[in-house]
């Protein structure tokens, strides 16, 4: 599980790229962008909560 701390406003390019054992992630309110390829290759990801504050999701952010 990953808990992004409060105060983070953007999750960068390739931040969790290839984390194949990552299952759950909680993105706090206040994050406004999820960049390119952020969770790409996270094949075990089964639960993600994206808050309403997110206004931009980059290219292939959640690709297989």
PDB file of N, H, CA, C and O in Angstrom:
ATOM      1  N   UNK A   1       0.833  -1.193   0.000  1.00  0.00           N
ATOM      2  CA  UNK A   1       0.000   0.000   0.000  1.00  0.00           C
ATOM      3  C   UNK A   1       0.871   1.248   0.000  1.00  0.00           C
ATOM      4  O   UNK A   1       1.921   1.292   0.641  1.00  0.00           O
ATOM      5  N   UNK A   2       0.424   2.242  -0.716  1.00  0.00           N
ATOM      6  H   UNK A   2      -0.429   2.207  -1.237  1.00  0.00           H
ATOM      7  CA  UNK A   2       1.109   3.533  -0.754  1.00  0.00           C
ATOM      8  C   UNK A   2       0.120   4.595  -0.306  1.00  0.00           C
ATOM      9  O   UNK A   2      -1.008   4.652  -0.797  1.00  0.00           O
ATOM     10  N   UNK A   3       0.545   5.429   0.622  1.00  0.00           N
ATOM     11  H   UNK A   3       1.461   5.382   1.020  1.00  0.00           H
ATOM     12  CA  UNK A   3      -0.232   6.592   1.031  1.00  0.00           C
ATOM     13  C   UNK A   3       0.581   7.827   0.682  1.00  0.00           C
ATOM     14  O   UNK A   3       1.624   8.082   1.283  1.00  0.00           O
ATOM     15  N   UNK A   4       0.108   8.584  -0.278  1.00  0.00           N
ATOM     16  H   UNK A   4      -0.740   8.378  -0.766  1.00  0.00           H
ATOM     17  CA  UNK A   4       0.763   9.828  -0.654  1.00  0.00           C
ATOM     18  C   UNK A   4       0.472  10.843   0.451  1.00  0.00           C
ATOM     19  O   UNK A   4      -0.689  11.011   0.826  1.00  0.00           O
ATOM     20  N   UNK A   5       1.470  11.512   0.974  1.00  0.00           N
ATOM     21  H   UNK A   5       2.413  11.375   0.670  1.00  0.00           H
ATOM     22  CA  UNK A   5       1.225  12.443   2.077  1.00  0.00           C
ATOM     23  C   UNK A   5       0.480  13.704   1.642  1.00  0.00           C
ATOM     24  O   UNK A   5       0.544  14.117   0.484  1.00  0.00           O
ATOM     25  N   UNK A   6      -0.219  14.294   2.586  1.00  0.00           N
ATOM     26  H   UNK A   6      -0.272  13.958   3.527  1.00  0.00           H
ATOM     27  CA  UNK A   6      -0.880  15.570   2.347  1.00  0.00           C
ATOM     28  C   UNK A   6       0.167  16.610   1.976  1.00  0.00           C
ATOM     29  O   UNK A   6       1.298  16.549   2.457  1.00  0.00           O
ATOM     30  N   UNK A   7      -0.188  17.538   1.149  1.00  0.00           N
ATOM     31  H   UNK A   7      -1.107  17.588   0.758  1.00  0.00           H
ATOM     32  CA  UNK A   7       0.733  18.580   0.713  1.00  0.00           C
ATOM     33  C   UNK A   7       1.328  18.317  -0.656  1.00  0.00           C
ATOM     34  O   UNK A   7       1.826  19.235  -1.308  1.00  0.00           O
ATOM     35  N   UNK A   8       1.278  17.057  -1.100  1.00  0.00           N
ATOM     36  H   UNK A   8       0.873  16.311  -0.570  1.00  0.00           H
ATOM     37  CA  UNK A   8       1.767  16.731  -2.438  1.00  0.00           C
ATOM     38  C   UNK A   8       0.724  17.215  -3.445  1.00  0.00           C
ATOM     39  O   UNK A   8      -0.469  16.965  -3.276  1.00  0.00           O
ATOM     40  N   UNK A   9       1.175  17.907  -4.490  1.00  0.00           N
ATOM     41  H   UNK A   9       2.144  18.110  -4.628  1.00  0.00           H
ATOM     42  CA  UNK A   9       0.231  18.418  -5.492  1.00  0.00           C
ATOM     43  C   UNK A   9       0.357  17.730  -6.841  1.00  0.00           C
ATOM     44  O   UNK A   9      -0.548  17.832  -7.669  1.00  0.00           O
ATOM     45  N   UNK A  10       1.462  17.033  -7.079  1.00  0.00           N
ATOM     46  H   UNK A  10       2.197  16.951  -6.406  1.00  0.00           H
ATOM     47  CA  UNK A  10       1.667  16.355  -8.354  1.00  0.00           C
ATOM     48  C   UNK A  10       2.452  15.070  -8.127  1.00  0.00           C
ATOM     49  O   UNK A  10       3.378  15.028  -7.317  1.00  0.00           O
ATOM     50  N   UNK A  11       2.069  14.024  -8.851  1.00  0.00           N
ATOM     51  H   UNK A  11       1.316  14.058  -9.509  1.00  0.00           H
ATOM     52  CA  UNK A  11       2.820  12.771  -8.814  1.00  0.00           C
ATOM     53  C   UNK A  11       3.547  12.687 -10.149  1.00  0.00           C
ATOM     54  O   UNK A  11       2.915  12.632 -11.204  1.00  0.00           O
ATOM     55  N   UNK A  12       4.858  12.678 -10.102  1.00  0.00           N
ATOM     56  H   UNK A  12       5.372  12.723  -9.245  1.00  0.00           H
ATOM     57  CA  UNK A  12       5.704  12.856 -11.272  1.00  0.00           C
ATOM     58  C   UNK A  12       5.761  11.712 -12.258  1.00  0.00           C
ATOM     59  O   UNK A  12       5.319  10.598 -11.980  1.00  0.00           O
ATOM     60  N   UNK A  13       6.324  12.020 -13.430  1.00  0.00           N
ATOM     61  H   UNK A  13       6.683  12.926 -13.656  1.00  0.00           H
ATOM     62  CA  UNK A  13       6.539  11.037 -14.487  1.00  0.00           C
ATOM     63  C   UNK A  13       7.262   9.811 -13.933  1.00  0.00           C
ATOM     64  O   UNK A  13       8.260   9.939 -13.223  1.00  0.00           O
ATOM     65  N   UNK A  14       6.756   8.630 -14.261  1.00  0.00           N
ATOM     66  H   UNK A  14       5.946   8.526 -14.838  1.00  0.00           H
ATOM     67  CA  UNK A  14       7.390   7.348 -13.922  1.00  0.00           C
ATOM     68  C   UNK A  14       7.559   7.117 -12.416  1.00  0.00           C
ATOM     69  O   UNK A  14       8.360   6.269 -12.021  1.00  0.00           O
ATOM     70  N   UNK A  15       6.830   7.845 -11.569  1.00  0.00           N
ATOM     71  H   UNK A  15       6.180   8.534 -11.889  1.00  0.00           H
ATOM     72  CA  UNK A  15       7.030   7.765 -10.110  1.00  0.00           C
ATOM     73  C   UNK A  15       6.931   6.341  -9.565  1.00  0.00           C
ATOM     74  O   UNK A  15       7.737   5.945  -8.724  1.00  0.00           O
ATOM     75  N   UNK A  16       5.963   5.579 -10.030  1.00  0.00           N
ATOM     76  H   UNK A  16       5.307   5.901 -10.713  1.00  0.00           H
ATOM     77  CA  UNK A  16       5.789   4.204  -9.555  1.00  0.00           C
ATOM     78  C   UNK A  16       5.854   3.206 -10.706  1.00  0.00           C
ATOM     79  O   UNK A  16       5.332   2.095 -10.607  1.00  0.00           O
ATOM     80  N   UNK A  17       6.482   3.601 -11.768  1.00  0.00           N
ATOM     81  H   UNK A  17       6.906   4.504 -11.848  1.00  0.00           H
ATOM     82  CA  UNK A  17       6.599   2.780 -12.982  1.00  0.00           C
ATOM     83  C   UNK A  17       7.172   1.401 -12.655  1.00  0.00           C
ATOM     84  O   UNK A  17       8.230   1.288 -12.035  1.00  0.00           O
ATOM     85  N   UNK A  18       6.466   0.366 -13.076  1.00  0.00           N
ATOM     86  H   UNK A  18       5.607   0.458 -13.579  1.00  0.00           H
ATOM     87  CA  UNK A  18       6.970  -0.999 -12.921  1.00  0.00           C
ATOM     88  C   UNK A  18       6.860  -1.576 -11.524  1.00  0.00           C
ATOM     89  O   UNK A  18       7.418  -2.643 -11.268  1.00  0.00           O
ATOM     90  N   UNK A  19       6.163  -0.915 -10.609  1.00  0.00           N
ATOM     91  H   UNK A  19       5.710  -0.049 -10.817  1.00  0.00           H
ATOM     92  CA  UNK A  19       5.997  -1.457  -9.249  1.00  0.00           C
ATOM     93  C   UNK A  19       4.937  -2.548  -9.292  1.00  0.00           C
ATOM     94  O   UNK A  19       3.791  -2.330  -8.898  1.00  0.00           O
ATOM     95  N   UNK A  20       5.324  -3.708  -9.767  1.00  0.00           N
ATOM     96  H   UNK A  20       6.255  -3.885 -10.087  1.00  0.00           H
ATOM     97  CA  UNK A  20       4.361  -4.781 -10.037  1.00  0.00           C
ATOM     98  C   UNK A  20       3.719  -5.355  -8.783  1.00  0.00           C
ATOM     99  O   UNK A  20       2.701  -6.038  -8.892  1.00  0.00           O
ATOM    100  N   UNK A  21       4.265  -5.111  -7.600  1.00  0.00           N
ATOM    101  H   UNK A  21       5.092  -4.556  -7.511  1.00  0.00           H
ATOM    102  CA  UNK A  21       3.647  -5.622  -6.371  1.00  0.00           C
ATOM    103  C   UNK A  21       2.736  -4.593  -5.704  1.00  0.00           C
ATOM    104  O   UNK A  21       2.096  -4.910  -4.702  1.00  0.00           O
ATOM    105  N   UNK A  22       2.661  -3.385  -6.224  1.00  0.00           N
ATOM    106  H   UNK A  22       3.181  -3.127  -7.039  1.00  0.00           H
ATOM    107  CA  UNK A  22       1.799  -2.340  -5.668  1.00  0.00           C
ATOM    108  C   UNK A  22       0.333  -2.716  -5.886  1.00  0.00           C
ATOM    109  O   UNK A  22      -0.090  -2.945  -7.019  1.00  0.00           O
ATOM    110  N   UNK A  23      -0.445  -2.780  -4.791  1.00  0.00           N
ATOM    111  H   UNK A  23      -0.101  -2.594  -3.871  1.00  0.00           H
ATOM    112  CA  UNK A  23      -1.847  -3.188  -4.883  1.00  0.00           C
ATOM    113  C   UNK A  23      -2.816  -2.038  -4.641  1.00  0.00           C
ATOM    114  O   UNK A  23      -3.834  -1.943  -5.326  1.00  0.00           O
ATOM    115  N   UNK A  24      -2.527  -1.175  -3.697  1.00  0.00           N
ATOM    116  H   UNK A  24      -1.700  -1.252  -3.140  1.00  0.00           H
ATOM    117  CA  UNK A  24      -3.444  -0.105  -3.318  1.00  0.00           C
ATOM    118  C   UNK A  24      -2.685   1.210  -3.197  1.00  0.00           C
ATOM    119  O   UNK A  24      -1.538   1.245  -2.753  1.00  0.00           O
ATOM    120  N   UNK A  25      -3.343   2.284  -3.599  1.00  0.00           N
ATOM    121  H   UNK A  25      -4.275   2.256  -3.960  1.00  0.00           H
ATOM    122  CA  UNK A  25      -2.764   3.606  -3.426  1.00  0.00           C
ATOM    123  C   UNK A  25      -3.865   4.586  -3.059  1.00  0.00           C
ATOM    124  O   UNK A  25      -4.957   4.565  -3.628  1.00  0.00           O
ATOM    125  N   UNK A  26      -3.557   5.440  -2.103  1.00  0.00           N
ATOM    126  H   UNK A  26      -2.671   5.457  -1.641  1.00  0.00           H
ATOM    127  CA  UNK A  26      -4.493   6.463  -1.676  1.00  0.00           C
ATOM    128  C   UNK A  26      -3.892   7.821  -2.025  1.00  0.00           C
ATOM    129  O   UNK A  26      -2.855   8.213  -1.489  1.00  0.00           O
ATOM    130  N   UNK A  27      -4.555   8.521  -2.923  1.00  0.00           N
ATOM    131  H   UNK A  27      -5.396   8.202  -3.358  1.00  0.00           H
ATOM    132  CA  UNK A  27      -4.094   9.838  -3.352  1.00  0.00           C
ATOM    133  C   UNK A  27      -4.916  10.875  -2.598  1.00  0.00           C
ATOM    134  O   UNK A  27      -6.143  10.871  -2.695  1.00  0.00           O
ATOM    135  N   UNK A  28      -4.265  11.765  -1.847  1.00  0.00           N
ATOM    136  H   UNK A  28      -3.268  11.769  -1.768  1.00  0.00           H
ATOM    137  CA  UNK A  28      -5.021  12.720  -1.044  1.00  0.00           C
ATOM    138  C   UNK A  28      -5.617  13.850  -1.869  1.00  0.00           C
ATOM    139  O   UNK A  28      -5.148  14.160  -2.964  1.00  0.00           O
ATOM    140  N   UNK A  29      -6.650  14.452  -1.323  1.00  0.00           N
ATOM    141  H   UNK A  29      -7.031  14.201  -0.434  1.00  0.00           H
ATOM    142  CA  UNK A  29      -7.213  15.651  -1.903  1.00  0.00           C
ATOM    143  C   UNK A  29      -6.114  16.704  -1.928  1.00  0.00           C
ATOM    144  O   UNK A  29      -5.359  16.818  -0.962  1.00  0.00           O
ATOM    145  N   UNK A  30      -6.008  17.444  -2.960  1.00  0.00           N
ATOM    146  H   UNK A  30      -6.622  17.352  -3.744  1.00  0.00           H
ATOM    147  CA  UNK A  30      -4.947  18.430  -3.109  1.00  0.00           C
ATOM    148  C   UNK A  30      -4.005  18.084  -4.246  1.00  0.00           C
ATOM    149  O   UNK A  30      -3.367  18.968  -4.817  1.00  0.00           O
ATOM    150  N   UNK A  31      -3.911  16.799  -4.579  1.00  0.00           N
ATOM    151  H   UNK A  31      -4.429  16.080  -4.115  1.00  0.00           H
ATOM    152  CA  UNK A  31      -3.130  16.412  -5.753  1.00  0.00           C
ATOM    153  C   UNK A  31      -3.922  16.855  -6.976  1.00  0.00           C
ATOM    154  O   UNK A  31      -5.098  16.520  -7.118  1.00  0.00           O
ATOM    155  N   UNK A  32      -3.271  17.609  -7.857  1.00  0.00           N
ATOM    156  H   UNK A  32      -2.315  17.881  -7.742  1.00  0.00           H
ATOM    157  CA  UNK A  32      -3.966  18.121  -9.037  1.00  0.00           C
ATOM    158  C   UNK A  32      -3.533  17.426 -10.323  1.00  0.00           C
ATOM    159  O   UNK A  32      -4.258  17.474 -11.317  1.00  0.00           O
ATOM    160  N   UNK A  33      -2.363  16.778 -10.325  1.00  0.00           N
ATOM    161  H   UNK A  33      -1.775  16.739  -9.517  1.00  0.00           H
ATOM    162  CA  UNK A  33      -1.950  16.102 -11.552  1.00  0.00           C
ATOM    163  C   UNK A  33      -1.234  14.789 -11.275  1.00  0.00           C
ATOM    164  O   UNK A  33      -0.454  14.651 -10.333  1.00  0.00           O
ATOM    165  N   UNK A  34      -1.538  13.834 -12.143  1.00  0.00           N
ATOM    166  H   UNK A  34      -2.172  13.945 -12.908  1.00  0.00           H
ATOM    167  CA  UNK A  34      -0.858  12.544 -12.190  1.00  0.00           C
ATOM    168  C   UNK A  34      -0.178  12.538 -13.549  1.00  0.00           C
ATOM    169  O   UNK A  34      -0.848  12.560 -14.582  1.00  0.00           O
ATOM    170  N   UNK A  35       1.124  12.508 -13.554  1.00  0.00           N
ATOM    171  H   UNK A  35       1.668  12.490 -12.715  1.00  0.00           H
ATOM    172  CA  UNK A  35       1.896  12.734 -14.774  1.00  0.00           C
ATOM    173  C   UNK A  35       1.985  11.479 -15.654  1.00  0.00           C
ATOM    174  O   UNK A  35       1.339  10.468 -15.381  1.00  0.00           O
ATOM    175  N   UNK A  36       2.783  11.564 -16.695  1.00  0.00           N
ATOM    176  H   UNK A  36       3.308  12.386 -16.917  1.00  0.00           H
ATOM    177  CA  UNK A  36       2.954  10.496 -17.681  1.00  0.00           C
ATOM    178  C   UNK A  36       3.571   9.232 -17.072  1.00  0.00           C
ATOM    179  O   UNK A  36       4.539   9.298 -16.314  1.00  0.00           O
ATOM    180  N   UNK A  37       2.999   8.102 -17.416  1.00  0.00           N
ATOM    181  H   UNK A  37       2.212   8.048 -18.031  1.00  0.00           H
ATOM    182  CA  UNK A  37       3.521   6.778 -17.056  1.00  0.00           C
ATOM    183  C   UNK A  37       3.656   6.561 -15.544  1.00  0.00           C
ATOM    184  O   UNK A  37       4.405   5.680 -15.123  1.00  0.00           O
ATOM    185  N   UNK A  38       2.963   7.327 -14.734  1.00  0.00           N
ATOM    186  H   UNK A  38       2.354   8.043 -15.076  1.00  0.00           H
ATOM    187  CA  UNK A  38       3.122   7.273 -13.283  1.00  0.00           C
ATOM    188  C   UNK A  38       2.937   5.875 -12.710  1.00  0.00           C
ATOM    189  O   UNK A  38       3.764   5.424 -11.918  1.00  0.00           O
ATOM    190  N   UNK A  39       1.872   5.182 -13.094  1.00  0.00           N
ATOM    191  H   UNK A  39       1.201   5.549 -13.738  1.00  0.00           H
ATOM    192  CA  UNK A  39       1.590   3.849 -12.563  1.00  0.00           C
ATOM    193  C   UNK A  39       1.669   2.771 -13.639  1.00  0.00           C
ATOM    194  O   UNK A  39       1.148   1.672 -13.451  1.00  0.00           O
ATOM    195  N   UNK A  40       2.296   3.066 -14.733  1.00  0.00           N
ATOM    196  H   UNK A  40       2.719   3.960 -14.885  1.00  0.00           H
ATOM    197  CA  UNK A  40       2.422   2.109 -15.822  1.00  0.00           C
ATOM    198  C   UNK A  40       3.201   0.878 -15.353  1.00  0.00           C
ATOM    199  O   UNK A  40       4.237   0.997 -14.698  1.00  0.00           O
ATOM    200  N   UNK A  41       2.693  -0.291 -15.693  1.00  0.00           N
ATOM    201  H   UNK A  41       1.852  -0.388 -16.225  1.00  0.00           H
ATOM    202  CA  UNK A  41       3.362  -1.527 -15.308  1.00  0.00           C
ATOM    203  C   UNK A  41       3.042  -1.993 -13.904  1.00  0.00           C
ATOM    204  O   UNK A  41       3.618  -2.973 -13.433  1.00  0.00           O
ATOM    205  N   UNK A  42       2.130  -1.306 -13.224  1.00  0.00           N
ATOM    206  H   UNK A  42       1.662  -0.509 -13.607  1.00  0.00           H
ATOM    207  CA  UNK A  42       1.716  -1.727 -11.880  1.00  0.00           C
ATOM    208  C   UNK A  42       0.605  -2.758 -12.032  1.00  0.00           C
ATOM    209  O   UNK A  42      -0.566  -2.468 -11.785  1.00  0.00           O
ATOM    210  N   UNK A  43       0.980  -3.944 -12.435  1.00  0.00           N
ATOM    211  H   UNK A  43       1.931  -4.180 -12.635  1.00  0.00           H
ATOM    212  CA  UNK A  43       0.026  -4.978 -12.840  1.00  0.00           C
ATOM    213  C   UNK A  43      -0.818  -5.540 -11.704  1.00  0.00           C
ATOM    214  O   UNK A  43      -1.841  -6.172 -11.967  1.00  0.00           O
ATOM    215  N   UNK A  44      -0.428  -5.333 -10.457  1.00  0.00           N
ATOM    216  H   UNK A  44       0.403  -4.820 -10.243  1.00  0.00           H
ATOM    217  CA  UNK A  44      -1.206  -5.831  -9.323  1.00  0.00           C
ATOM    218  C   UNK A  44      -2.124  -4.770  -8.731  1.00  0.00           C
ATOM    219  O   UNK A  44      -2.850  -5.049  -7.778  1.00  0.00           O
ATOM    220  N   UNK A  45      -2.103  -3.566  -9.277  1.00  0.00           N
ATOM    221  H   UNK A  45      -1.513  -3.339 -10.052  1.00  0.00           H
ATOM    222  CA  UNK A  45      -2.900  -2.463  -8.750  1.00  0.00           C
ATOM    223  C   UNK A  45      -4.388  -2.779  -8.891  1.00  0.00           C
ATOM    224  O   UNK A  45      -4.910  -2.883 -10.001  1.00  0.00           O
ATOM    225  N   UNK A  46      -5.060  -2.928  -7.750  1.00  0.00           N
ATOM    226  H   UNK A  46      -4.635  -2.844  -6.849  1.00  0.00           H
ATOM    227  CA  UNK A  46      -6.477  -3.264  -7.763  1.00  0.00           C
ATOM    228  C   UNK A  46      -7.354  -2.168  -7.193  1.00  0.00           C
ATOM    229  O   UNK A  46      -8.560  -2.153  -7.442  1.00  0.00           O
ATOM    230  N   UNK A  47      -6.773  -1.247  -6.432  1.00  0.00           N
ATOM    231  H   UNK A  47      -5.793  -1.259  -6.230  1.00  0.00           H
ATOM    232  CA  UNK A  47      -7.578  -0.212  -5.804  1.00  0.00           C
ATOM    233  C   UNK A  47      -6.837   1.115  -5.834  1.00  0.00           C
ATOM    234  O   UNK A  47      -5.709   1.224  -5.354  1.00  0.00           O
ATOM    235  N   UNK A  48      -7.489   2.119  -6.404  1.00  0.00           N
ATOM    236  H   UNK A  48      -8.406   2.030  -6.793  1.00  0.00           H
ATOM    237  CA  UNK A  48      -6.933   3.459  -6.404  1.00  0.00           C
ATOM    238  C   UNK A  48      -8.079   4.440  -6.267  1.00  0.00           C
ATOM    239  O   UNK A  48      -9.098   4.327  -6.949  1.00  0.00           O
ATOM    240  N   UNK A  49      -7.905   5.395  -5.386  1.00  0.00           N
ATOM    241  H   UNK A  49      -7.077   5.487  -4.832  1.00  0.00           H
ATOM    242  CA  UNK A  49      -8.906   6.435  -5.182  1.00  0.00           C
ATOM    243  C   UNK A  49      -8.316   7.731  -5.716  1.00  0.00           C
ATOM    244  O   UNK A  49      -7.298   8.216  -5.221  1.00  0.00           O
ATOM    245  N   UNK A  50      -8.970   8.284  -6.734  1.00  0.00           N
ATOM    246  H   UNK A  50      -9.796   7.889  -7.136  1.00  0.00           H
ATOM    247  CA  UNK A  50      -8.516   9.536  -7.336  1.00  0.00           C
ATOM    248  C   UNK A  50      -9.480  10.629  -6.887  1.00  0.00           C
ATOM    249  O   UNK A  50     -10.665  10.581  -7.216  1.00  0.00           O
ATOM    250  N   UNK A  51      -8.983  11.616  -6.135  1.00  0.00           N
ATOM    251  H   UNK A  51      -8.020  11.656  -5.868  1.00  0.00           H
ATOM    252  CA  UNK A  51      -9.869  12.660  -5.624  1.00  0.00           C
ATOM    253  C   UNK A  51     -10.309  13.637  -6.711  1.00  0.00           C
ATOM    254  O   UNK A  51      -9.706  13.714  -7.781  1.00  0.00           O
ATOM    255  N   UNK A  52     -11.351  14.366  -6.418  1.00  0.00           N
ATOM    256  H   UNK A  52     -11.841  14.303  -5.549  1.00  0.00           H
ATOM    257  CA  UNK A  52     -11.874  15.364  -7.349  1.00  0.00           C
ATOM    258  C   UNK A  52     -10.882  16.470  -7.664  1.00  0.00           C
ATOM    259  O   UNK A  52     -11.036  17.163  -8.670  1.00  0.00           O
ATOM    260  N   UNK A  53      -9.879  16.650  -6.837  1.00  0.00           N
ATOM    261  H   UNK A  53      -9.753  16.088  -6.020  1.00  0.00           H
ATOM    262  CA  UNK A  53      -8.891  17.708  -7.064  1.00  0.00           C
ATOM    263  C   UNK A  53      -8.003  17.435  -8.275  1.00  0.00           C
ATOM    264  O   UNK A  53      -7.387  18.358  -8.808  1.00  0.00           O
ATOM    265  N   UNK A  54      -7.928  16.169  -8.719  1.00  0.00           N
ATOM    266  H   UNK A  54      -8.428  15.419  -8.286  1.00  0.00           H
ATOM    267  CA  UNK A  54      -7.101  15.824  -9.876  1.00  0.00           C
ATOM    268  C   UNK A  54      -7.780  16.345 -11.142  1.00  0.00           C
ATOM    269  O   UNK A  54      -8.906  15.967 -11.465  1.00  0.00           O
ATOM    270  N   UNK A  55      -7.067  17.221 -11.848  1.00  0.00           N
ATOM    271  H   UNK A  55      -6.152  17.528 -11.586  1.00  0.00           H
ATOM    272  CA  UNK A  55      -7.611  17.813 -13.074  1.00  0.00           C
ATOM    273  C   UNK A  55      -6.825  17.399 -14.308  1.00  0.00           C
ATOM    274  O   UNK A  55      -7.224  17.709 -15.431  1.00  0.00           O
ATOM    275  N   UNK A  56      -5.705  16.697 -14.109  1.00  0.00           N
ATOM    276  H   UNK A  56      -5.381  16.446 -13.197  1.00  0.00           H
ATOM    277  CA  UNK A  56      -4.868  16.302 -15.232  1.00  0.00           C
ATOM    278  C   UNK A  56      -4.277  14.917 -14.979  1.00  0.00           C
ATOM    279  O   UNK A  56      -3.665  14.669 -13.940  1.00  0.00           O
ATOM    280  N   UNK A  57      -4.471  14.019 -15.946  1.00  0.00           N
ATOM    281  H   UNK A  57      -4.968  14.220 -16.790  1.00  0.00           H
ATOM    282  CA  UNK A  57      -3.861  12.695 -15.901  1.00  0.00           C
ATOM    283  C   UNK A  57      -3.072  12.525 -17.192  1.00  0.00           C
ATOM    284  O   UNK A  57      -3.627  12.632 -18.286  1.00  0.00           O
ATOM    285  N   UNK A  58      -1.780  12.260 -17.061  1.00  0.00           N
ATOM    286  H   UNK A  58      -1.330  12.173 -16.172  1.00  0.00           H
ATOM    287  CA  UNK A  58      -0.884  12.201 -18.201  1.00  0.00           C
ATOM    288  C   UNK A  58      -1.013  10.960 -19.065  1.00  0.00           C
ATOM    289  O   UNK A  58      -1.763  10.029 -18.771  1.00  0.00           O
ATOM    290  N   UNK A  59      -0.259  10.992 -20.126  1.00  0.00           N
ATOM    291  H   UNK A  59       0.350  11.748 -20.365  1.00  0.00           H
ATOM    292  CA  UNK A  59      -0.235   9.909 -21.110  1.00  0.00           C
ATOM    293  C   UNK A  59       0.193   8.602 -20.462  1.00  0.00           C
ATOM    294  O   UNK A  59       1.201   8.543 -19.758  1.00  0.00           O
ATOM    295  N   UNK A  60      -0.587   7.555 -20.708  1.00  0.00           N
ATOM    296  H   UNK A  60      -1.406   7.603 -21.280  1.00  0.00           H
ATOM    297  CA  UNK A  60      -0.303   6.193 -20.241  1.00  0.00           C
ATOM    298  C   UNK A  60      -0.052   6.100 -18.731  1.00  0.00           C
ATOM    299  O   UNK A  60       0.740   5.273 -18.280  1.00  0.00           O
ATOM    300  N   UNK A  61      -0.720   6.937 -17.969  1.00  0.00           N
ATOM    301  H   UNK A  61      -1.363   7.609 -18.336  1.00  0.00           H
ATOM    302  CA  UNK A  61      -0.515   6.963 -16.523  1.00  0.00           C
ATOM    303  C   UNK A  61      -0.833   5.629 -15.868  1.00  0.00           C
ATOM    304  O   UNK A  61      -0.233   5.277 -14.852  1.00  0.00           O
ATOM    305  N   UNK A  62      -1.780   4.875 -16.447  1.00  0.00           N
ATOM    306  H   UNK A  62      -2.267   5.161 -17.272  1.00  0.00           H
ATOM    307  CA  UNK A  62      -2.183   3.601 -15.857  1.00  0.00           C
ATOM    308  C   UNK A  62      -2.088   2.452 -16.840  1.00  0.00           C
ATOM    309  O   UNK A  62      -2.807   1.464 -16.694  1.00  0.00           O
ATOM    310  N   UNK A  63      -1.232   2.549 -17.825  1.00  0.00           N
ATOM    311  H   UNK A  63      -0.648   3.352 -17.944  1.00  0.00           H
ATOM    312  CA  UNK A  63      -1.148   1.484 -18.826  1.00  0.00           C
ATOM    313  C   UNK A  63      -0.530   0.222 -18.234  1.00  0.00           C
ATOM    314  O   UNK A  63       0.280   0.269 -17.308  1.00  0.00           O
ATOM    315  N   UNK A  64      -0.946  -0.905 -18.806  1.00  0.00           N
ATOM    316  H   UNK A  64      -1.604  -0.943 -19.558  1.00  0.00           H
ATOM    317  CA  UNK A  64      -0.552  -2.234 -18.341  1.00  0.00           C
ATOM    318  C   UNK A  64       0.906  -2.423 -18.272  1.00  0.00           C
ATOM    319  O   UNK A  64       1.372  -3.498 -17.895  1.00  0.00           O
TER     320      UNK A  64
END
